[in-house]
């Protein structure tokens, strides 16, 4: 079918194969064909290095009523810079970069580049074919990375995609991350935006190399079994004159309604989600990265701003039903996610969404938006708010740590400690923890363990794992020299062991969306700031215990799911992690048993309880049978008193006699318990090994 027609009706999901610059032939010579959508332009011309940037040398022709302009030119060298000179309705001419270019000039330059990449020799076929459906239970531990500030050359310059690839692979494998989420990859002009004000929706940023180099990075990560996600921003775009802003002198990609056109808080423009060509553009961008760049998923930024008409606006804006939902954006997201689910079922489409909008991760067929996952922003906020409290005050915020379980299974969640939480004066994660350096490190270890044990996939921003004290600075690399200090090496070692523990034990991720995989053991001990719960997998049970204060609690009685022996998998208070060593220098592998100790005694007590219950049930059955007979006799007696005879009030009172109370023996069974001397400010994981 005609690609221009499909583009105009919002159904060309590979528009990058038609619009933009492509190789062709002209008079049997190698040539380039350029196409750009500018429906309200008076005229458009192509200019670049190849014609002296003359606005008159290469005029473009309109393709019927499609709004697309086209020209073909021979003898255009590769790597030439080019732009479109677009004359709008008002006669004003503006230089525009190609919205569909695959490579753009490095800032401060803004030109598109004639890029002819050689076919890349992908070697990730086995990896791609082995991927599971993104909605299936699987371990997901994401390392969020800004390539320009993760590591740098000694002279302060950024690594390119190829040089950073093996370093990132080795680090992720060592630390136990099985996915990376790369910030700021789609081309953007302003470093300070971190990549969230995009001008090149089909171009990897040239800060770190070419598109071929980027493919090398992805291929290298896949060779190590590491998933690759990108941040994708379909909500808004910047006002840079060379970009999408008023592309043909009118509202082209943005809303024409001035109330909706601008996201004032960010100083950006909002895509017009009702416009068919905008839908083709955005959905093609998503498909490009998943298909051509072999990505494993996209994290969709600022979804909340898309869902509500009045998000970031001072005046109330209503839809045709009188509510504030952006119906066009909601429909766009459903169309997008339905298509991606059909075409790329193994790819993760993750919503950064902070409101209570329902069914974010329900399928479109079920009435949802169709995302595979949602960032659990409420969990993140409540958890970090709790942990910044001084230890004596944590008992007053106890409910912040339990509230998330009221909605934990409503969506398929990712639990993020993201870049947004370590900037703008919020402090680093370790900087938020109260007390001296020992307590800060101990509290941070507990914070990491809480994330690992809580239902949901995991995401951590770079630098969190070794306790960088300063906030993230995008202009310089992480403070790797902190690892020269013992406390920070111990934190990194702890992160490594905790991450690998998560990947290895299915109890943490095999049942992520049901109470079958989670049970509270202690949720109400606010006075001592103690929490405990179990995570259940297909064939294992893990008990997670948290002491949120530096107080040692001897003889603490903890309810556990069943009698048996519990092997200690991890104790954040071990000396090797920088802890106090309250249970010995290293306590890993230590066995704790419920009382009674012997399995024979456990079975004997269980049989006794069963026998007592059976005896009590037989007695109850007899009492119930007698009660029914007595009730029937009383009813018959009352019937005989009808007709003026006095009522026997004693008989009437007896009629309302309740059934015998159910003995506690049938309501409460003897509870299995562990008695522990709790270490200070610690997270402890046990595995039930036998019963």
JOLINSUL-V972497 format. One record per residue. N is the residue number from 1. SS is DSSP state (H for helix, E for strand, - for the rest). Layout:
n | ss
N | SS
N | SS
This chain:
n | ss
1 | -
2 | -
3 | H
4 | H
5 | H
6 | H
7 | H
8 | H
9 | -
10 | -
11 | -
12 | -
13 | -
14 | -
15 | H
16 | H
17 | H
18 | -
19 | -
20 | E
21 | E
22 | E
23 | E
24 | E
25 | E
26 | E
27 | -
28 | -
29 | E
30 | E
31 | E
32 | E
33 | E
34 | E
35 | E
36 | E
37 | E
38 | -
39 | -
40 | -
41 | -
42 | -
43 | E
44 | E
45 | E
46 | E
47 | E
48 | E
49 | H
50 | H
51 | H
52 | -
53 | -
54 | -
55 | -
56 | -
57 | -
58 | -
59 | E
60 | -
61 | E
62 | E
63 | -
64 | -
65 | -
66 | -
67 | -
68 | E
69 | E
70 | E
71 | E
72 | E
73 | E
74 | E
75 | -
76 | -
77 | -
78 | -
79 | -
80 | -
81 | E
82 | E
83 | E
84 | E
85 | E
86 | E
87 | E
88 | -
89 | -
90 | -
91 | -
92 | -
93 | E
94 | E
95 | E
96 | E
97 | -
98 | -
99 | -
100 | -
101 | -
102 | -
103 | -
104 | E
105 | -
106 | -
107 | -
108 | -
109 | -
110 | -
111 | -
112 | E
113 | E
114 | -
115 | -
116 | -
117 | -
118 | -
119 | -
120 | -
121 | -
122 | -
123 | -
124 | -
125 | H
126 | H
127 | H
128 | H
129 | H
130 | -
131 | -
132 | -
133 | -
134 | -
135 | -
136 | -
137 | -
138 | -
139 | -
140 | -
141 | E
142 | E
143 | E
144 | E
145 | E
146 | E
147 | H
148 | H
149 | H
150 | H
151 | -
152 | E
153 | -
154 | -
155 | -
156 | -
157 | -
158 | E
159 | -
160 | -
161 | H
162 | H
163 | H
164 | H
165 | H
166 | H
167 | H
168 | H
169 | H
170 | H
171 | H
172 | H
173 | H
174 | H
175 | H
176 | -
177 | -
178 | -
179 | E
180 | E
181 | E
182 | E
183 | E
184 | -
185 | -
186 | E
187 | E
188 | E
189 | -
190 | -
191 | H
192 | H
193 | H
194 | -
195 | -
196 | -
197 | -
198 | E
199 | E
200 | E
201 | E
202 | E
203 | E
204 | E
205 | -
206 | H
207 | H
208 | H
209 | -
210 | -
211 | H
212 | H
213 | H
214 | H
215 | H
216 | H
217 | H
218 | H
219 | H
220 | H
221 | H
222 | H
223 | H
224 | -
225 | -
226 | -
227 | E
228 | E
229 | E
230 | E
231 | E
232 | E
233 | -
234 | -
235 | -
236 | E
237 | E
238 | -
239 | -
240 | -
241 | -
242 | -
243 | -
244 | -
245 | -
246 | -
247 | -
248 | -
249 | -
250 | -
251 | -
252 | -
253 | -
254 | E
255 | -
256 | -
257 | -
258 | H
259 | H
260 | H
261 | H
262 | E
263 | E
264 | -
265 | -
266 | -
267 | -
268 | E
269 | E
270 | E
271 | E
272 | -
273 | -
274 | -
275 | -
276 | H
277 | H
278 | H
279 | H
280 | H
281 | H
282 | H
283 | H
284 | H
285 | H
286 | H
287 | H
288 | H
289 | H
290 | H
291 | H
292 | -
293 | -
294 | -
295 | -
296 | -
297 | E
298 | E
299 | E
300 | E
301 | -
302 | -
303 | H
304 | H
305 | H
306 | H
307 | H
308 | E
309 | -
310 | -
311 | -
312 | -
313 | -
314 | -
315 | -
316 | -
317 | -
318 | -
319 | -
320 | -
321 | -
322 | -
323 | -
324 | -
325 | E
326 | -
327 | H
328 | H
329 | H
330 | H
331 | H
332 | H
333 | H
334 | H
335 | H
336 | H
337 | H
338 | H
339 | H
340 | H
341 | H
342 | H
343 | H
344 | -
345 | -
346 | -
347 | -
348 | E
349 | E
350 | E
351 | E
352 | -
353 | -
354 | -
355 | -
356 | -
357 | -
358 | -
359 | -
360 | -
361 | -
362 | -
363 | -
364 | H
365 | H
366 | H
367 | -
368 | -
369 | -
370 | -
371 | -
372 | -
373 | E
374 | E
375 | E
376 | -
377 | H
378 | H
379 | H
380 | H
381 | H
382 | H
383 | H
384 | H
385 | H
386 | H
387 | H
388 | -
389 | -
390 | -
391 | H
392 | H
393 | H
394 | H
395 | H
396 | H
397 | H
398 | -
399 | H
400 | H
401 | H
402 | H
403 | H
404 | H
405 | H
406 | H
407 | -
408 | -
409 | -
410 | -
411 | -
412 | -
413 | E
414 | E
415 | E
416 | E
417 | E
418 | -
419 | H
420 | H
421 | H
422 | H
423 | -
424 | -
425 | -
426 | -
427 | -
428 | -
429 | H
430 | H
431 | H
432 | H
433 | -
434 | -
435 | -
436 | -
437 | H
438 | H
439 | H
440 | H
441 | H
442 | H
443 | H
444 | H
445 | H
446 | H
447 | H
448 | H
449 | H
450 | H
451 | H
452 | H
453 | H
454 | -
455 | -
456 | -
457 | E
458 | E
459 | E
460 | E
461 | E
462 | -
463 | -
464 | H
465 | H
466 | H
467 | -
468 | -
469 | -
470 | -
471 | -
472 | -
473 | -
474 | -
475 | -
476 | -
477 | -
478 | -
479 | -
480 | H
481 | H
482 | H
483 | H
484 | H
485 | -
486 | H
487 | H
488 | H
489 | H
490 | H
491 | H
492 | H
493 | H
494 | H
495 | H
496 | H
497 | H
498 | H
499 | H
500 | H
501 | H
502 | H
503 | H
504 | H
505 | -
506 | H
507 | H
508 | H
509 | -
510 | -
511 | -
512 | -
513 | -
514 | -
515 | H
516 | H
517 | H
518 | E
519 | E
520 | E
521 | E
522 | E
523 | -
524 | -
525 | -
526 | -
527 | -
528 | -
529 | -
530 | E
531 | E
532 | E
533 | E
534 | E
535 | E
536 | E
537 | -
538 | -
539 | -
540 | -
541 | E
542 | E
543 | E
544 | E
545 | E
546 | E
547 | E
548 | -
549 | -
550 | -
551 | -
552 | -
553 | E
554 | E
555 | E
556 | E
557 | E
558 | E
559 | E
560 | -
561 | -
562 | -
563 | -
564 | -
565 | E
566 | E
567 | E
568 | E
569 | E
570 | E
571 | E
572 | -
573 | -
574 | -
575 | H
576 | H
577 | H
578 | -
579 | -
580 | -
581 | -
582 | -
583 | -
584 | -
585 | -
586 | -
587 | -
588 | -
589 | -
590 | -
591 | E
592 | E
593 | E
594 | -
595 | -
596 | -
597 | -
598 | -
599 | H
600 | H
601 | H
602 | H
603 | H
604 | H
605 | H
606 | H
607 | H
608 | H
609 | H
610 | H
611 | H
612 | H
613 | H
614 | H
615 | H
616 | H
617 | H
618 | H
619 | H
620 | H
621 | H
622 | H
623 | H
624 | H
625 | H
626 | H
627 | H
628 | H
629 | H
630 | H
631 | H
632 | H
633 | H
634 | H
635 | H
636 | H
637 | H
638 | H
639 | H
640 | H
641 | H
642 | -
643 | -
644 | -
645 | -
646 | -
647 | -
648 | -
649 | H
650 | H
651 | H
652 | H
653 | H
654 | H
655 | H
656 | -
657 | -
658 | -
659 | -
660 | -
661 | -
662 | -
663 | -
664 | H
665 | H
666 | H
667 | H
668 | -
669 | -
670 | -
671 | -
672 | -
673 | E
674 | E
675 | E
676 | E
677 | E
678 | E
679 | -
680 | -
681 | -
682 | E
683 | E
684 | E
685 | E
686 | E
687 | E
688 | E
689 | E
690 | E
691 | -
